[in-house]
Amino acid sequence: TISEKTEAEKRNNSQIKRIKRLMYQEKFDTDSTVFNVLDRNHQWQNAAIVMDWTGSVYGFGAEAMLWHAMHEDSSGIEYCTLFNDGNRTKNRKKIIGYTGGVYFQDAKPVSRVVKQFKRVQNKGKGGDSPENDVEALITSIQEFPKAESFILIADNYSCMRDFVLTRHVKKPVHIILVGKNEYINPQYLNLAWRTGGSIHTKDMDLTNINELVRTNSLVINGIKYTLTKNNQLMPENRSDYKFNYCNKYYVYPK
């Protein structure tokens, strides 16, 4: 009925205001990257969004939920995962695949996710720089078996501490890279390629990675990527590689 629709609109408008107020109060950093990517990719339906919920990237997850609330009728986001890289676990005690700090929530109504924001933030803010993205993806696929699309919001300049587990990700992963992305972190490029997924930045949708790799024509921001002898996608010109600090995460820790 008209009255029911009006009430639903009022509730939704209230949630939009609540998210905006939270972003203002917490001084979350954001730059419309997530808005732009979600606006361009309405094909992601029955989707689970997996969000790095640590330190400097809070704003981008909040931006995703703001977009979701503003497009409630057409948004394909049904599920949400927040991960904070182990709650308050000491860095030296974080175990690959068992780091923890991963929280699941239905995305509708969006108020449920907004309530989770503070809860997960209070559980821990990440500690060290690398994150447990792959653990969050694997457990999300297990938690939401009916989801058709998995969208990862990731900090381009943070390493995936559990990159070695990518072979266990059995669904395509669409990665929204936030933060500076003049140089693409090869870890995320490899994750997208290996899972048959895609890479997205504020101004770019890279959806045909496998074809570009097959034809040796993968070029991003003027940088050509080729396969190494270890079957990793890396810049052909090594001077274009800016992520040496992630190298140790390509193998299991000793």
C-alpha positions in Angstrom: 0.0 0.0 0.0 0.9 3.7 -0.3 1.2 4.1 3.5 3.5 1.0 3.8 5.7 2.4 1.0 5.9 5.7 2.7 6.9 4.2 6.0 9.6 2.1 4.3 10.9 5.3 2.6 11.0 7.1 6.0 12.9 4.2 7.6 15.4 4.1 4.7 15.9 7.9 4.7 16.5 7.6 8.5 19.3 5.0 7.8 20.9 7.2 5.1 21.0 10.1 7.6 22.4 7.8 10.2 25.2 6.5 8.0 26.1 10.1 6.9 26.1 11.3 10.5 28.4 8.4 11.5 30.8 9.1 8.7 30.9 12.8 9.7 31.3 12.1 13.4 34.0 9.5 12.9 35.8 11.6 10.2 35.9 8.6 7.9 38.1 9.1 4.8 36.4 8.4 1.5 36.7 9.6 -2.1 33.6 8.2 -3.9 35.6 5.2 -5.3 33.1 2.7 -4.0 30.1 4.8 -5.1 31.5 5.0 -8.6 32.2 1.2 -8.9 28.9 0.1 -7.5 27.1 2.6 -9.8 28.8 1.1 -12.8 28.3 -2.6 -11.9 24.6 -3.2 -11.4 25.1 -6.8 -12.7 26.3 -7.8 -9.2 23.1 -9.4 -7.9 22.6 -11.6 -4.9 25.9 -10.4 -3.8 28.0 -10.6 -0.6 30.2 -7.6 0.1 33.4 -8.4 2.1 34.8 -5.3 3.7 38.2 -4.6 5.3 37.1 -3.0 8.5 40.4 -1.7 9.8 41.8 1.7 10.5 42.2 3.9 7.4 39.6 2.2 5.3 36.5 2.4 7.5 35.1 5.2 5.3 35.0 3.0 2.2 32.9 0.3 3.8 30.6 2.9 5.2 30.4 4.4 1.7 29.3 1.0 0.4 26.5 0.8 2.9 25.5 4.4 2.1 25.2 3.5 -1.6 23.3 0.3 -0.6 20.8 2.3 1.4 20.4 4.9 -1.3 19.6 2.2 -3.9 17.7 -0.2 -1.7 15.2 -1.2 -4.5 17.9 -2.0 -7.0 21.0 -2.9 -4.9 22.0 -6.5 -5.3 23.9 -6.6 -2.0 22.2 -9.2 0.2 25.0 -10.2 2.6 27.9 -8.4 4.3 31.1 -9.5 6.0 33.4 -7.2 8.1 36.9 -8.3 8.9 39.3 -6.7 11.3 42.3 -9.0 11.1 42.1 -10.9 14.3 40.3 -8.7 16.8 43.0 -7.8 19.3 45.2 -10.8 18.7 48.9 -10.0 19.0 50.6 -9.8 15.6 53.0 -12.6 16.3 50.1 -14.9 17.3 48.1 -14.4 14.0 47.9 -17.8 12.2 47.3 -18.0 8.5 43.7 -19.1 7.9 42.8 -18.8 11.6 43.4 -15.1 12.3 39.8 -14.4 13.1 37.9 -11.2 13.5 35.5 -12.0 10.7 31.8 -11.1 11.2 28.8 -11.9 9.0 25.5 -10.0 8.6 22.5 -9.9 6.3 22.7 -6.6 4.4 18.9 -5.9 4.6 17.8 -3.9 6.5 21.0 -1.9 6.3 20.5 -0.9 9.9 21.9 -4.3 11.0 25.1 -3.7 9.2 25.4 -0.2 10.7 25.1 -1.6 14.1 27.9 -4.0 13.3 30.3 -1.2 12.4 30.9 -0.1 15.9 30.9 -3.6 17.4 33.5 -4.9 15.0 35.6 -1.7 15.4 35.5 -2.2 19.2 36.7 -5.8 18.8 39.9 -4.6 17.1 41.4 -2.2 14.6 43.8 -4.6 12.8 47.1 -4.0 14.5 49.8 -4.5 11.8 49.4 -3.6 8.1 48.7 -7.0 6.4 45.1 -8.2 6.5 43.2 -11.5 6.4 41.3 -10.9 3.2 41.4 -14.4 1.9 40.3 -16.0 5.2 37.4 -13.5 5.1 36.5 -14.5 1.6 36.7 -18.3 2.2 34.5 -18.1 5.3 32.1 -15.8 3.6 31.6 -18.3 0.7 30.9 -20.9 3.4 28.6 -18.7 5.3 26.6 -17.4 2.3 26.5 -20.4 -0.1 23.6 -18.9 -2.1 25.5 -15.7 -2.9 26.4 -15.4 -6.6 28.8 -12.5 -6.5 31.5 -11.7 -3.9 32.7 -8.1 -3.8 35.9 -7.4 -1.8 36.7 -3.9 -0.6 40.4 -3.9 -0.1 43.2 -1.4 0.8 45.5 -1.4 -2.3 48.6 -0.8 -0.1 47.9 -3.4 2.5 49.2 -6.9 1.9 47.1 -10.1 2.2 48.9 -12.0 5.0 47.0 -15.2 3.8 47.6 -14.8 0.0 48.8 -18.4 -0.1 45.2 -19.6 0.6 43.9 -18.1 -2.7 43.6 -21.6 -4.3 40.8 -22.3 -1.8 38.6 -19.4 -3.0 36.2 -21.2 -5.3 34.0 -18.2 -6.4 34.9 -15.2 -8.6 36.0 -12.2 -6.6 35.3 -8.7 -7.7 37.9 -6.4 -6.0 37.3 -2.7 -5.3 40.7 -1.3 -4.6 40.7 1.8 -2.4 43.4 4.2 -1.5 46.2 5.1 -3.8 46.2 2.9 -6.9 48.5 4.5 -9.4 50.3 1.1 -8.9 48.1 -1.9 -8.5 49.1 -4.3 -5.8 49.9 -7.6 -7.7 48.4 -9.6 -4.8 44.9 -8.4 -5.6 45.5 -8.7 -9.4 46.5 -12.3 -8.9 43.5 -13.0 -6.6 41.1 -11.6 -9.2 42.8 -13.5 -12.1 43.0 -16.8 -10.2 39.3 -16.7 -9.2 38.0 -15.5 -12.6 37.1 -12.2 -11.0 37.8 -8.6 -11.7 39.6 -5.4 -10.5 37.9 -2.1 -10.0 39.2 1.4 -9.2 37.5 4.8 -9.2 37.8 5.1 -12.9 38.5 1.5 -14.2 36.8 -1.8 -14.5 39.2 -4.6 -15.5 36.9 -7.6 -16.3 38.8 -9.6 -18.9 42.0 -10.4 -17.0 42.3 -14.0 -18.2 42.0 -13.0 -21.9 44.6 -10.3 -21.4 47.0 -12.7 -19.7 46.5 -15.3 -22.4 47.4 -12.8 -25.1 50.2 -11.2 -23.1 48.6 -7.8 -23.3 47.7 -7.0 -19.7 48.5 -3.3 -19.2 47.2 -1.2 -16.3 48.1 2.5 -16.0 50.8 2.1 -18.6 52.4 -0.8 -16.7 52.6 -4.2 -18.5 52.1 -7.3 -16.3 53.4 -10.8 -17.3 53.6 -14.2 -15.7 56.7 -15.1 -13.8 58.2 -18.6 -13.6 56.3 -19.0 -10.4 53.0 -18.3 -12.2 52.5 -14.9 -10.6 51.4 -11.8 -12.4 54.0 -9.1 -11.9 55.1 -5.9 -13.7 57.3 -6.8 -16.7 59.6 -3.9 -15.8 60.7 -4.6 -12.2 61.2 -0.9 -11.5 57.4 -0.6 -11.7 57.1 -3.0 -8.7 56.4 -1.0 -5.6 55.3 -3.8 -3.2 58.4 -5.5 -2.1 57.1 -5.5 1.5 54.4 -8.0 0.4 56.8 -10.6 -1.0 57.0 -12.7 2.1 53.3 -13.4 1.9 53.5 -15.3 -1.4 54.8 -18.4 0.5 53.8 -20.1 3.7 55.7 -18.7 6.7 58.6 -20.8 7.9 
